[in-house]
Amino acid sequence: MKYLLLVVVCLTLFTSAQSVASDNIPVQKVFKNWQVTCNNLNTCDIRNIDENLKVIFKRQAGPTGKLALNIIVPATKKVPVLWFDDKPFALSANIWHPSDEGGAVFLVADNLELIQRWVKAAKNAHMISPTQDLQNGSSLAGLNAALLFVEDRQGRINNQSALLKMGSVGIDKVPSVPVVAAPHPAVTNISPLIHSDALIDAVIAANSGLLKQEYCEINPENRQISSAQPLTENTALVMVNCGLGAYQSSSILFVTPRDKPAQAKRLILPLPVAPDKGEGTAMSINLFTEVDYSPKEGVLFQSARGRGMADCGDSAKWIFDGKEFQLVSYNSQPSCSGGEPGDWPSIVATPGYSD
């Protein structure tokens, strides 16, 4: 999708209807072979950019924030011994909770002391590998910088809860989770559309030039998939399907008066901004993938896979408050480097709304 090309590896600013403090502005950046993503709640994700061996840290902010280290070791039927360069690191089954799926072993550790030991073993190594053959492994270059970045952001440097730069400061001194206000959806008891097909056709006719310019072909199949939903008593959301790809479809959206489809306006929504050489460049979405709108809940959702296996892509959720769409959830994984389908780090999260 075109808007996915706008996603870059560093998100340092955030624009939405919500106001956020400067210390919890979402960020997504790369330290050599490791990607860091922290959302507006200061929940952070650190993962390597490598398909040989996936290592993912996930940590919530605050003194009681959850911590997990996930490792995916491919093509093995036993709990492995990981190798940090030429030094083995045993992964005992009763601690790492292994599960075998699809020819790979999934290991999860959530014990702080154990993960601290793992980081200590990795700290001065160059490679991590499931075998002594380091060609099967992944570079550790950038991991220390990524961990330090997160610990500084979450206020864990010199804290007992730190993974890299541990100290004597009590865990209770870790800053609390930032407070983010949740928007409220509009009254959802909206009258249904009476002539939705006629409304869709009228909006398509009124915007034929724009649709042609965007290479949005309105053939019978695409027209059949197109839909309309009520927004308010006077307006509607028309979703014009532009085509089915190998595994997903894309649509152009219009907000239109119910009785005046010629006045329909294309819906373009802001996303967290993407910087270019240090200066923020506004990012927006104007082509929606696998889009859906629920008038009962006032929720607009879209999800775009970067490739069929869904190891990369992005998804977003908005709440319609009666006047505008407010972003409440945004996840993005720019690089297609393996990993679980749809496991895309959180960039924007709102309490009460799932990713």
N, C-alpha and C positions, 0 to 999 in steps of 0.2 A: 504494500500500500504506500501511496506517496507520502503520507504524513509520517510513516515510520522512518523515512529517510531523514527526517528532521531530528530524530532522537540521537543525541550524541552521548559521549561517555562521561560528561560532567554536567550535573544540574546543580547550580549554586544559588538560584533564586526561586521564588515561588509567588505566583499571582493567582488569587482566587477571591471569592466573596468573603472568605474567612480571613481574619487578620491573624498573623503569626509573628511571634517574637523573633528577633534576629538570631537567637541561639538555637532555634529549631527549624530553620529554613532547610527544606529538603536538599540533599546533595547526593550525586552519583558520580564517582570518579574512579580512575584506574591508577593503581600503583604497580607498574610493570606487569606482572602476571596475575594480579589480584584486583578485583573490583569491589568497591565499597559503596553501599547505598544506605543512607539514613533518611527516614521520613520525618514528617512534621511532629511526630510523637517521640522522636529520637530513638525509635526502634531501628537497629542497624543490622545489615546483612553484609558479610564478607565472604566472597567466593573466588576460587581460582578460575581463570579463563583457559580451560584445558579439557579436552574430551577423554584423555587417558585415565584420569583419576579425579573425581569431583570431591572437593572439600568445601564445606559451607558452614560458616559460623552464623548463628542468629541470636541476637541479644536485644532484649527490651531495655528501655531506660529505667532509672529509679533504683532504689535500694533492693526492692524485691523483684526486679525485672528478671524474666526467665532467660536462661542461657542454654543453647544447644550447639553441639558440634556434630555435623552430619558428614559421613564419608561414604561414597559410592565406589566400590571396588569391582571392576568388571571381570567377567569370565573366571569366576572362582567358585568352588563349592564348599569351601571351609572358611572359618574365621581366619583372616590372614594376619601375618606379621608385616607391619609397614616398615619400610626402610627409609631412614633419614641418612642419605649418602650411604656409608657402609655400616651404619649402626642400626640394629633391629629395634623395633618398638612393638611389644606384644599387645594384642587386642583380645582380651579374654571375653568370652561370650557372656558371662554373667554380669559384666559391667557395660559392655557396648551394645547390648540388645540387638544382635544381628537378625536380619531377615533376608531370605533368598528369593529374589524375584527376577524372572527374565534373564537368567544367566549372570546376574550380578548380586553382590552382597551389599546390603544397606546397613550401615552401622550408625548408631546414634548414642551420644554421651551427653548427659545433662548435669553431671557432677562437676562443680567448680574446681575442686582440687585435682581431679583427673584431667580436666581440660587444661589447667595450668601446667601440669606435668607434660602434656602433649606439646603445648606451646614452647616449653623450656627445651624439649628435645628438638623442636623444629627451628629454634631461634638462630642457631649458628650453622644450620645445614643449607645446602644449595638445592637439593632435590628431595622429593618424597616419592616413593615408589612401592607398589605391592610386591615387588620381587627385587632381588639383588641386581637385576638388570635395570639400570636407571633409564634406559630408553623407553621403558614402560611407564615411567613416572611423569611428574609434573614439577616445574620450577617453583621454588619457594621465594624467588626474588620479588620483593615488594610486600611480602606478608607482614614483616615487622612494621613497616611504615603504615600499612593498612590498620593493623591492630592499634598502633599508637594514635592514629587519627581518631578512631572510634573511642578509645579510652579518654582522649582529651575532650572530645565532644560530649561524652556522657559524664564527665567529671570523675573518672576512675583512676587517673594517674596518681601513683603512690597510695592507692587504696587497696585494701585487702581483697577486693573483688576484681582487681585488674588481672589481665592475662599475661601481659608483657612487662609492664613497669609496675610491679607490685610494691606495696609499702605497708605501713602500720596503721594508716588511717582507717577507722571503722567503716563498715559497709553502710551504716545508718547515715553517714555523711554524704553519700552519693546524692546529687540533686534529684528532685522528684520529676515525674513525667510531666511534660508541658501540658497545659490545659488548652483544649481545642473545643470551641463551641460547635454544636451540631445544628445545622439548619433544619427547619421544619417544613415538611411537604405541604403543598396547598391542600385545601379541602378536596378530598378525593371523591366526593359524591357528585360527580360531574355528569351532566346529561350526555348520553351516547350520541354518536354521529348518526344522522338519519340516512344520508345519501353519500356514504364514504367513497364509493366507486366514482361517482360523478365529481366529487371533490378532487380525488387523485387525478383524474383525467384533465380537469380544468387547470390544476397546478402544473401538470406536465406541459400542457399546451401553452400556458403563460410563460414558461421558462424553457422553451424548446431551444433557444439560442444558447443559453447557459449550459444546458445538458449536452448539447452537441460540442460545445467548447471543452467540456470536461470528459469527452469521449464516453458519455453515459448513454448507452444504446437502449432504447425502449422497444424491445421486441416483445412478442406475446408472453414469453416465459418470464422476462423481467417485470413486465407489467402485472402479471398475475401475483408475483411475490411482493410487489409494492403494497404498502398499507397506510392507513391513517388512523389516528387515535385522538380522542378529545384531550385538550389541554385545560381550557377554561370553558365557561358557558358560551364564549364568543369566538374562541380560537381552537385550532387543531394543529396537530403535528403530522405532516405528510412525509413518509419515508419512501423515496423513489429508488427502487433497486436498479443498480447499474450493471449487474452481471454476476454470474457465478464462476468463481475460479475453481481450482482443483479441490480446495477444501474449505473455502469461505467466500462469502459474498460481500459486496460493498454497496453503500447507499448514499445518496445526497438527501439531506433533510431540509424541510421547509416548515416555518411557522406561518400559518395563514388564518385570516379571518374566515369563519365558517361560511359566511355569505358573500365574501369577496375574494375568491381564490386568485384573481389577477393581482392582488396586493401581497401575495405570498413572499416572504423573505427567507433567503437561505440561512440555515442555522450554522454558525461557526462558533466554536467554543474554545476558550483558552485552556491551556495545559501549563504545567510548570515550565518556565522559560529555559531555553538552552543557550549557554554562553558561547561566544565565538571570540577566542583570543582575549578572554577576560571581560568582554562586554556582553551584557545580556541581550539576546535576540528573542523577541516574543514568539512563542510556539503556540500553534492552534491546530484544531482538527476540523477539517471541512468535508472529509470523506470518511464515513463511519462503516466499520466492518462488523458483520454479524450483529447488527444493531437491534435493540428491542426496547420498547417503552411500555411500562405498566401504568395506565391511568389510575388504577386503584391505589397504587403505592406512590405514584408520582416519581418513578425511578426510570431513568434512561441509562442503558448499559450498552457498551460495545467492547469487543475483544478481537484483536488481530494477531494471528500467528505469523512469525517471521518465516517459518517453514513448517511443513506438515507435522513434524514430530513435536512441535510446540515447545521446544527448548528455548525459544526466544520469541519476543513479541511484547505487546502491551495491552492493558485493559483499563477501562475507566467506568466510573459510575457517577451519575449526577442526580441530584434531587431537584425537582421543579417546585419552587416555593410560591407559585402563583404569578410571578413576574419574570423570573429568570431561572436558568439551570445552574445549580451550584455544585461544584466538584466535591465529592465526599470520599472518593477512593480512586487511586491511580497506581498501577503496578507496571514496571517496565524492566525488561531484560534485553538490552540492545544486541549483545554478541551472541551468536548461535554457536555455543560451545559445549553442547551436551547438557545433561541434567534432566530432572523430572519434568514431564509435560506441564506447562502452566505454572511452574515454580518461578515466578517472576517477582523480584524484590519490590517491596512496598515503598512508594515515594510520597503518597498522600494517603492518610488514613483518618477516619473520623469515628470516635466511639459510638457504638450503636449501629454501625454499618459495616458489613463484612467486606473483605477485599474482593 
